[in-house]
């Protein structure tokens, strides 16, 4: 596969989260580099966080490993034990099945970016540490439930 032309890789905004959580991802965008390069066994995304934006709800994966590396700016890694500042070149790894919810938050006044690499399990479960939400992903289809498995009904205005 030749060098990726970053100007042609689509920028994805928004979230698959149900309401009201989707709105909390404002200021987050990503480019799916692995998909653009034809990769099928693991995902590689370049995520951009505007000032004040967050990568996701704090979560952990049952079946997928996840690795992040800050490429620009400063981010706060939020985990169960607290927050850790991360700058350009800093990395963090999240093994599958370890129930330590994590996310990255841009608390600075400038844009920050990070690379995230994760395995692509055909069946995945992610649990959210701070809200009563869980997602089951089966072959790319997301099913949101409460932690106890009961259906999640999105909030309406």
C-alpha positions in Angstrom: 0.0 0.0 0.0 1.5 3.4 -0.9 1.8 6.3 1.4 -1.5 7.6 2.6 -2.5 11.0 1.4 -3.8 12.6 4.6 -5.7 15.2 2.6 -7.9 12.5 1.1 -8.6 10.5 4.3 -12.1 11.5 5.4 -12.6 13.3 8.6 -15.2 11.7 10.8 -17.1 13.8 13.4 -19.9 12.9 15.7 -20.3 9.8 17.8 -22.2 6.5 17.8 -23.1 7.2 21.5 -26.9 7.5 22.2 -28.3 10.8 23.6 -27.4 12.5 25.8 -23.8 11.2 25.5 -23.2 11.9 21.8 -23.3 15.7 22.5 -20.4 15.3 25.0 -18.1 14.4 22.1 -18.3 17.9 20.5 -14.9 19.0 19.3 -13.7 15.5 18.5 -12.8 14.3 15.0 -10.9 11.4 13.6 -9.3 10.0 10.5 -9.5 6.2 10.1 -6.1 5.6 8.8 -6.2 1.8 9.1 -9.3 1.6 7.0 -7.9 4.0 4.4 -4.9 1.8 4.2 -7.0 -1.4 3.8 -6.2 -2.9 7.2 -8.7 -5.4 8.6 -7.0 -6.9 11.7 -6.5 -3.7 13.7 -7.7 -0.1 13.6 -5.5 3.0 13.5 -7.1 6.3 14.0 -5.7 9.8 14.2 -7.9 11.7 16.7 -8.1 15.5 16.9 -9.4 17.1 20.1 -10.2 20.8 20.1 -9.7 22.7 23.4 -12.1 21.3 26.0 -13.0 18.2 24.0 -12.7 14.6 25.1 -11.9 11.4 23.2 -14.8 9.3 24.6 -16.7 8.5 27.7 -14.4 6.8 30.2 -14.5 3.1 29.1 -12.7 -0.2 29.0 -12.7 -3.1 26.5 -13.5 -6.7 27.2 -11.9 -8.2 24.1 -9.8 -5.5 22.4 -6.4 -4.2 23.3 -5.9 -0.4 22.8 -2.8 1.7 22.5 -2.5 5.5 22.3 0.3 7.9 21.4 0.1 11.7 21.7 1.3 13.3 18.4 0.6 17.0 19.1 -0.3 19.1 22.2 -1.0 18.1 25.7 -3.8 15.7 26.9 -5.0 14.5 30.3 -5.3 10.7 30.5 -8.3 10.1 32.9 -8.3 6.6 34.6 -9.7 5.1 37.7 -6.6 6.2 39.7 -6.8 9.8 38.5 -5.3 12.0 35.8 -1.9 11.9 34.1 -0.6 14.6 31.7 0.6 13.3 28.4 2.6 15.3 25.8 4.0 14.6 22.4 5.5 11.2 22.2 3.9 9.9 25.4 2.1 6.5 25.1 -0.4 4.5 27.1 -1.6 0.9 26.7 -4.9 -0.6 27.7 -5.0 -4.5 27.7 -8.3 -6.2 26.9 -10.3 -7.3 30.0 -8.7 -4.8 32.5 -11.7 -2.9 34.0 -9.9 0.5 34.3 -11.9 3.1 32.4 -9.9 5.6 30.4 -10.3 8.5 28.1 -8.3 11.5 27.0 -9.3 15.1 27.6 -7.8 18.3 26.1 -7.7 20.7 28.9 -5.3 23.1 27.0 -6.1 26.1 24.9 -4.7 24.5 21.7 -5.6 21.6 19.4 -4.2 18.2 20.4 -3.9 15.0 18.5 -3.3 11.4 19.3 -2.9 8.1 17.4 -5.0 5.2 18.7 -4.4 1.6 17.6 -6.8 -1.2 18.6 -7.5 -4.8 17.7 -10.7 -5.4 15.8 -12.5 -8.3 17.6 -15.5 -9.5 15.7 -17.4 -9.4 19.0 -16.6 -6.7 21.5 -18.1 -5.3 24.8 -17.1 -1.9 26.1 -18.2 -0.8 29.6 -18.5 2.9 30.6 -17.1 3.6 34.1 -19.0 6.8 34.9 -22.4 6.2 33.4 -24.8 3.3 33.4 -24.0 2.3 29.8 -22.5 -0.7 28.0 -22.1 -1.3 24.2 -21.9 -4.7 22.5 -20.3 -4.5 19.0 -20.9 -7.4 16.7 -19.4 -7.2 13.2 -19.7 -3.4 13.3 -23.2 -3.1 14.7 -23.5 -1.4 18.1 -26.1 -2.4 20.7 -26.3 -0.1 23.7 -27.7 -1.4 27.0 -27.5 -0.5 30.7 -24.8 -2.4 32.7 -27.4 -5.0 33.8 -28.1 -5.8 30.1 -31.5 -4.1 30.0 -32.2 -2.0 26.8 -30.9 1.6 26.8 -33.6 4.0 25.6 -32.0 7.3 24.5 -33.2 10.5 26.2 -35.5 12.6 24.1 -35.9 16.4 24.2 
